[in-house]
Amino acid sequence: MITRVTQQSLYGSVVRQNNAALSKLMATNNQASTQKRINAPSDDPNGAVQVLGTRTDLSQLTQYQRNSDTAQGWLTQADSTLTSVSTLVTSIKGYAEQAATGTVTDENRGEIASAVRQYFEQLISMANVTYDGQSLFAGQKTDTEAYAMGLGLTSNDTAFDTALEQFPAPGYTLDGNSASTILVQFTDTAASPPAFEYTADGGTTWQTGSYATPAPSADTQTLQLGGVSLTMSNTALASVTASADHDDADGTWLWIRPTANYQGNNNDDVSVTSANNSVSATAEGTFSGNVQVRLDDTSGSPYAYSYSTDGGASWVTGNTSGAVGATVPLAVPGGILTLDTTTVPADGDQFFIQPSTADVSIAISPTDSVVVNGVGKDIFGGMYRTTVTDAATGATATVNKAATFDGSVSGNLLETVGKLVGYLETNNQGGIQDCLDDLTTSQNEVLVAAASVGAKENRVSSAKTMVTTLAENATTTLSNVEDADLTALITKLSEQELAYQAVLKSSSMVMNLSLVSYI
């Protein structure tokens, strides 16, 4: 069978062949210009999926590298600060050692006091250090200075200290400001409240003290000390003893001296919320996250209850409480939830344990993150606000307390230096000697924190090296899949260019052929 080739079909075939050759040439030319083998999913569907996945991995690894740079910045600043603090403490110890000797005159001790007060303010400034405008040692309150200057109270009377913490009015309140330490001496305990005198110039001159009238409450009194007022409980005032004269070392003496109040947050506080807002509860322990507790059976003793650590998605059932009494302890992951049964709990009551968190954590690799900030009170100490509970009545109060280290205030650097200033400014040689040992303990706490920061710096450095290696491997993989072989590409481009030129030349010859030319 003979097929007739019309001029229309001839022209159509020539155009299609030209377009096909040109399309191949343009595709190869596009690869040559981008140097990429895959420029669209249609070029290689499987390869395109691998390219997109690898690019996502590279983007994540690049972010980890940025995170590592940020973490190194925070940790380097913290390391430098802690080293400087330790150096400054060494200088303070040198001054304290001089002042503790009996050969130093009162005038020399006053000069040392002036220098140490300046050092104390410098310590607070160091504890308030920032990186990129964010506080390093205020926990998650990075927009807040870790510490604020304030006034603190020191006594030489353990009985007074114990009474000061007793309910119904535990703790004390200091208002006002003083450029020097105020020393308070109780002169007559027969009166109620007891009579006292005070000095603000190291004992050179003494003032007769008075109490504010009316008293702030039935349980408290306010001592007026010039530009400073001290409010404390009647229970504490009733525990003081009198001194015979200003040179008498016996009796209850109070030093109103500088202190540093921690303003950041910490990892210690735990709040408990009752779903029905009727049964009160408290929690103690170290909780890694929120815990939800549900009472299942309160008809007898012990109670049956369940708890959840994933927001109620799943529950651990079949738990039993301790003995039911005025309070009921419930063991949960991380600690104990204690219910107050003044209001009788009911089946279905729920409680939410929410631990505070102060850590700023930065992801530095696909499998690792590092805490880059610090809780100032756990490094430098100072005073901080906390809630205390009366074991007998369950009453609570918010008070200022000195931060402790392993149950002792001896590691509290800012309180130790604050006390030292008070003793220096009042020529208390014995108090200065007591501060010397505490300065060594406090410095050790700072060095422990510095060692922890150094270990984190090494960890970040190792993670950064690992992430860099992963990024290089991913880049190589991406190049192998996506990039074109330039040598082969140039050869292919030359071949297709020659082919297209041949198609054009042959097409022009064919297009010129017509029956009309032979008539």
C-alpha positions in Angstrom: 0.0 0.0 0.0 1.4 3.4 -1.0 0.7 6.2 1.5 0.4 9.7 0.0 2.5 12.3 1.7 0.9 15.6 1.4 2.6 19.0 1.8 0.7 19.6 5.0 1.8 16.4 6.6 5.4 17.1 5.4 5.4 20.6 6.9 3.9 19.3 10.2 6.5 16.5 10.4 9.3 19.0 9.8 8.0 21.4 12.5 7.6 18.6 15.0 11.1 17.3 14.4 12.6 20.8 14.6 10.7 21.4 17.9 11.8 18.1 19.3 15.5 18.7 18.5 15.2 22.3 19.8 13.5 21.1 23.0 16.3 18.6 23.7 18.9 21.3 23.0 17.2 23.9 25.3 16.9 21.3 28.1 20.6 20.5 27.9 21.4 24.2 27.7 19.3 24.8 30.8 21.3 22.2 32.6 24.5 23.8 31.4 23.5 27.2 32.6 22.3 26.0 36.1 24.9 23.1 36.3 22.1 21.1 37.7 20.9 17.7 36.4 17.5 18.1 38.1 15.8 21.5 37.5 12.2 20.2 37.7 10.6 17.1 39.3 10.0 15.7 35.8 13.7 15.6 35.1 14.1 12.7 37.7 11.1 12.1 40.0 13.0 9.9 42.4 16.0 12.1 42.5 13.8 15.2 43.0 12.4 13.6 46.2 15.9 12.9 47.5 17.0 16.4 46.7 14.1 17.9 48.6 14.7 15.7 51.6 18.5 16.5 51.6 17.8 20.2 51.3 15.5 20.0 54.4 18.2 18.2 56.3 20.7 20.8 55.3 18.4 23.6 56.4 18.0 22.0 59.8 21.8 21.4 60.2 22.4 25.0 59.3 20.0 26.1 62.0 21.8 23.8 64.5 25.1 25.5 63.5 23.5 28.9 64.2 22.2 27.6 67.5 25.7 26.3 68.4 27.1 29.8 67.7 24.5 31.3 70.0 25.1 28.8 72.7 28.9 29.4 72.5 28.2 33.1 72.9 26.1 32.6 76.1 28.5 30.1 77.6 31.7 32.1 76.7 30.2 35.2 78.4 29.2 33.2 81.5 32.6 31.5 81.7 34.4 34.9 81.5 32.0 36.4 84.1 32.5 33.5 86.6 36.2 33.7 86.2 36.1 37.4 86.9 33.9 36.8 90.0 36.4 34.3 91.4 39.2 36.7 90.9 37.3 39.4 92.6 36.5 37.1 95.6 40.2 36.4 95.9 40.8 40.2 96.3 37.9 40.5 98.8 39.5 37.6 100.8 42.8 39.5 100.9 41.1 42.5 102.4 39.2 40.4 104.9 42.4 38.7 106.0 43.9 42.1 106.7 40.9 43.4 108.5 40.7 40.2 110.7 44.0 40.9 112.3 44.3 42.8 115.5 47.0 45.1 114.2 44.7 47.0 111.8 43.3 50.2 113.2 39.6 51.2 113.2 40.5 53.8 110.6 42.2 51.2 108.4 39.3 48.9 108.8 36.9 51.7 107.6 39.0 52.2 104.5 38.9 48.4 103.8 35.1 48.6 104.4 34.7 51.3 101.7 36.7 49.1 99.2 34.7 45.9 100.0 31.4 47.8 99.6 32.5 48.8 96.1 33.4 45.2 95.4 30.0 44.1 96.6 28.3 46.4 94.1 30.7 45.1 91.4 29.7 41.5 92.2 26.0 42.4 91.7 26.9 44.1 88.4 28.7 40.9 87.3 25.8 38.8 88.3 23.5 41.0 86.2 25.7 40.4 83.1 23.8 40.1 79.8 24.5 38.5 76.4 22.8 40.1 73.4 20.6 42.1 75.8 19.5 39.0 77.7 20.3 38.3 81.3 22.5 35.2 81.8 21.7 34.5 85.5 18.0 35.4 85.9 16.6 32.0 84.7 14.0 32.4 82.0 13.4 36.1 83.0 16.0 37.1 80.5 14.6 40.6 80.2 15.1 41.2 84.0 18.2 41.9 85.9 19.1 39.0 88.1 19.7 41.0 91.2 18.7 44.3 92.8 20.5 46.0 95.7 18.7 46.0 99.0 19.1 45.8 102.7 19.5 42.6 104.8 19.4 41.7 108.4 22.1 39.7 110.4 22.0 39.0 114.1 24.3 37.3 116.6 21.5 35.6 118.4 20.3 32.1 117.2 17.3 32.3 119.5 16.2 35.5 117.8 16.8 34.0 114.4 14.6 31.1 115.2 11.8 33.3 116.6 12.0 35.5 113.6 10.8 32.6 111.4 7.9 31.7 113.5 4.2 32.2 112.6 1.9 34.1 112.6 4.4 36.8 111.2 7.5 35.1 109.9 10.5 37.0 108.4 11.1 40.7 108.4 10.7 43.7 106.1 13.2 46.5 105.5 12.2 49.7 103.8 14.3 52.7 102.9 18.0 53.0 102.1 21.3 53.5 103.9 24.8 54.2 102.6 26.3 52.5 105.6 25.6 49.6 108.0 23.1 50.3 110.8 23.9 48.6 114.1 21.0 48.0 116.5 21.5 47.4 120.3 18.6 46.4 122.6 19.1 48.3 125.9 16.0 47.3 128.0 13.9 44.2 127.5 11.7 45.0 130.5 9.7 47.3 128.3 7.4 45.9 125.7 8.4 46.3 123.0 12.0 46.4 124.1 14.0 49.7 124.1 16.8 50.0 121.6 19.5 52.3 120.2 21.2 52.4 116.8 24.2 53.8 115.1 24.8 54.4 111.4 28.5 55.5 111.6 30.1 52.4 113.1 29.4 53.3 116.7 30.7 56.9 116.8 27.3 58.3 117.6 24.2 56.5 118.9 20.5 57.4 118.5 17.6 56.4 120.7 15.3 54.3 118.7 11.5 54.4 118.5 8.6 52.3 117.1 6.1 53.4 114.5 2.7 54.2 115.8 0.3 52.7 115.3 1.9 49.3 114.9 1.4 47.7 111.4 -0.6 44.8 112.9 -1.4 43.1 116.2 1.5 40.7 115.5 4.3 43.1 114.4 6.2 46.2 115.3 8.3 48.6 113.1 11.6 49.9 114.4 12.4 53.4 113.0 16.1 53.7 112.2 16.5 57.1 110.6 16.0 56.6 106.9 15.3 52.9 107.4 12.4 51.0 109.0 12.5 47.4 110.2 9.3 45.5 110.6 9.3 42.2 112.5 7.0 40.1 114.7 6.3 40.6 118.4 7.5 37.0 118.9 11.0 37.9 117.6 11.1 41.1 119.7 10.1 39.1 122.8 13.2 36.8 122.3 15.9 39.5 122.3 18.2 40.1 125.3 19.7 43.4 126.4 23.3 44.6 126.4 24.8 46.6 129.3 26.5 49.2 127.2 27.9 49.8 123.7 31.0 47.7 124.4 29.1 44.7 125.7 29.4 41.8 123.3 26.5 40.0 125.0 22.9 40.6 124.1 21.1 40.7 120.8 22.7 42.8 118.1 21.3 43.5 114.7 23.3 44.5 111.6 21.3 46.2 108.8 23.7 45.9 105.9 23.7 45.6 102.1 22.2 42.6 100.4 21.3 41.4 96.9 17.7 40.3 96.1 17.4 37.7 93.4 14.7 38.7 90.9 14.9 35.8 88.4 13.0 32.6 88.6 14.3 29.2 89.6 13.7 25.4 89.3 12.6 24.9 92.9 9.1 26.3 93.1 6.1 24.0 92.5 2.5 25.2 92.2 -0.6 23.0 92.7 -3.9 24.0 91.2 -7.2 22.3 92.3 -9.7 21.7 89.5 -12.6 22.4 91.9 -10.8 25.2 93.8 -12.0 23.8 97.2 -9.4 21.2 98.3 -6.0 22.8 99.0 -2.9 20.8 98.2 0.9 21.2 98.2 3.7 19.4 96.4 7.3 18.7 97.2 10.0 17.1 95.1 11.9 17.5 91.9 9.4 17.3 89.0 10.6 17.0 85.4 7.2 18.1 84.1 3.6 18.7 84.8 1.7 16.0 86.7 -2.1 15.6 86.7 -3.7 13.7 89.6 -7.2 12.3 89.8 -8.9 10.9 92.9 -10.8 7.7 92.0 -12.1 6.4 95.3 -12.2 8.5 98.5 -14.7 6.4 100.4 -12.2 4.8 102.7 -8.6 4.8 103.8 -6.4 4.8 101.8 -7.6 6.8 98.8 -7.3 5.3 95.3 -6.0 7.7 92.7 -4.5 7.9 89.2 -1.9 10.2 87.7 -0.9 11.4 84.2 2.3 12.9 83.0 1.1 13.6 79.4 -1.8 16.0 80.0 -4.4 13.4 80.6 -3.8 11.4 77.4 -2.9 8.3 79.4 -3.3 7.5 83.1 -1.5 5.3 85.6 -4.2 3.8 87.7 -4.4 1.6 90.8 -2.4 3.8 93.1 -3.1 4.1 96.8 -2.4 7.0 99.2 -0.9 7.1 102.6 -3.0 7.1 105.7 -6.0 9.5 105.6 -5.8 12.1 108.4 -5.6 15.8 108.5 -3.5 15.5 105.4 -3.2 12.7 102.8 0.1 12.1 100.9 0.0 10.8 97.3 3.1 9.6 95.7 3.6 10.8 92.1 6.6 10.8 89.7 9.1 13.2 91.1 7.7 13.8 94.6 4.7 13.9 96.9 1.3 15.6 96.6 -0.2 16.3 100.0 -4.0 17.0 100.3 -5.4 19.1 103.1 -8.6 17.3 104.2 -10.1 20.3 106.0 -12.4 20.3 103.0 -13.2 16.6 102.3 -12.1 15.5 98.8 -14.5 13.8 96.5 -14.2 11.2 93.8 -13.2 12.8 90.5 -11.3 15.7 92.1 -8.3 16.6 90.0 -5.0 18.5 90.9 -2.4 19.9 88.6 1.2 20.0 89.7 3.2 22.5 87.7 7.0 22.9 88.5 8.6 26.2 87.6 11.4 26.1 85.1 14.3 28.5 84.7 16.4 26.7 82.1 17.0 28.2 78.6 17.8 25.2 76.5 19.2 25.4 72.9 19.2 22.5 70.5 22.7 22.1 69.1 22.3 18.9 67.1 19.5 16.5 66.0 19.9 14.6 69.3 21.3 17.1 71.8 20.5 20.4 73.5 22.3 22.4 76.2 21.2 24.7 78.9 23.0 28.0 78.4 21.8 30.2 81.2 22.0 30.0 85.0 19.9 30.5 88.1 21.7 33.3 90.0 20.6 32.2 93.5 22.1 28.8 92.9 25.5 30.3 91.9 25.9 33.6 93.7 23.2 33.2 96.4 21.7 36.4 97.8 18.1 36.7 99.1 15.0 35.5 97.3 11.3 35.5 97.8 9.7 32.2 98.7 6.6 30.8 100.3 6.8 29.1 103.8 4.2 27.0 105.4 3.3 26.6 109.1 3.4 22.8 109.7 0.9 23.2 112.6 -1.8 25.2 111.0 -1.0 25.0 107.3 -0.9 28.8 107.0 1.5 30.2 104.4 3.5 33.4 104.1 5.8 34.9 101.5 9.2 35.9 103.0 12.7 36.8 102.0 15.1 34.0 102.6 18.9 33.5 102.1 19.7 31.0 99.4 21.3 27.8 100.8 23.9 25.4 99.4 23.6 21.9 100.7 21.4 23.2 103.5 23.9 25.9 104.6 24.3 29.6 103.9 28.1 29.4 104.0 28.2 29.0 100.2 26.0 32.1 99.7 28.6 34.5 98.2 26.5 37.7 98.1 25.2 37.2 101.6 28.7 36.5 102.9 30.1 39.7 101.3 27.1 41.7 102.5 27.7 40.5 106.1 31.4 41.2 105.7 30.6 44.8 104.7 28.4 45.1 107.8 31.1 43.7 110.1 33.8 45.9 108.6 31.7 49.1 108.9 31.0 48.3 112.6 34.6 47.1 113.5 33.5 43.6 114.4 36.7 41.6 114.1 35.1 38.3 115.2 32.4 38.6 112.5 35.1 39.3 109.8 37.0 36.2 110.8 33.7 34.2 110.5 33.3 35.5 106.9 36.7 34.3 105.8 35.8 30.6 105.8 32.5 31.3 104.1 34.3 33.3 101.4 36.3 30.2 100.6 33.2 28.0 100.5 31.4 30.6 98.4 34.3 30.8 95.9 34.2 27.1 95.5 30.5 27.3 94.5 31.4 29.8 91.8 34.2 27.6 90.6 31.9 24.6 90.4 29.5 26.6 88.3 32.5 27.7 86.1 33.5 24.1 85.6 30.0 23.2 84.6 30.0 26.0 82.0 33.4 24.9 80.7 32.0 21.3 80.2 29.1 22.7 78.3 31.4 24.7 76.1 33.3 21.5 75.2 30.0 19.7 74.6 28.8 22.5 72.2 32.2 22.5 70.4 31.9 18.7 69.9 28.3 18.9 68.7 29.3 21.7 66.3 32.0 19.6 64.8 29.6 16.7 64.3 26.9 18.9 62.7 29.5 20.4 60.4 30.5 16.9 59.3 26.8 16.0 58.8 26.3 19.1 56.7 29.3 18.4 54.5 28.1 14.8 53.9 24.6 16.1 53.0 26.1 18.6 50.7 28.1 15.9 49.0 25.0 13.7 48.7 23.0 16.6 47.2 25.7 17.3 44.7 25.9 13.7 43.6 22.1 13.6 43.0 21.4 17.0 41.7 24.6 18.4 40.0 25.3 17.7 36.4 28.5 16.1 35.0 30.0 19.1 33.2 32.2 17.0 30.9 29.4 14.8 29.7 27.1 17.8 29.6 29.3 19.8 27.3 29.7 16.8 25.0 26.0 16.3 25.0 25.4 19.9 24.3 27.7 19.9 21.3 26.1 16.8 19.9 22.6 18.2 20.2 23.6 21.5 18.8 25.1 19.7 15.7 21.9 17.5 15.5 19.7 20.6 15.6 21.7 22.3 12.9 21.5 19.2 10.7 17.7 19.0 11.3 17.4 22.7 10.2 19.5 22.1 7.1 17.7 18.9 6.0 14.4 20.5 6.8 15.2 23.5 4.6 16.0 21.2 1.8 12.9 19.1 2.2 10.7 22.2 2.5 12.0 23.5 -0.8 10.8 20.4 -2.6 7.4 20.8 -4.4 5.7 19.3 -7.5 5.3 22.9 -8.7 9.1 23.0 -9.2 8.8 20.3 -11.9 5.8 21.7 -13.9 
